[in-house]
């Protein structure tokens, strides 16, 4: 079922799928993980991993912080939640 962005209210749970652009800010609640492209918001080319919890992972010599915050205007590139 699809709904208009204007009908989304605080507290609503949404299912996000591959390729979708996130229309509202939110918190990632459930799934293994998703990968988002936030370059339209912050001009950084790094893809951002999202999970249910704040955490970090060491990759390529860098400590990458992972958080559940979803930002409107960003796109889902991998996974669903």
Secondary structure, 3 states (H helix, E strand, C coil): CCCCHHHCCCCCCCCCCCCCECCCCEECCCCCCEEEECHHHHCCCCEEEECCCCEEEEECCEEEEECCEECCCCEEEEECC
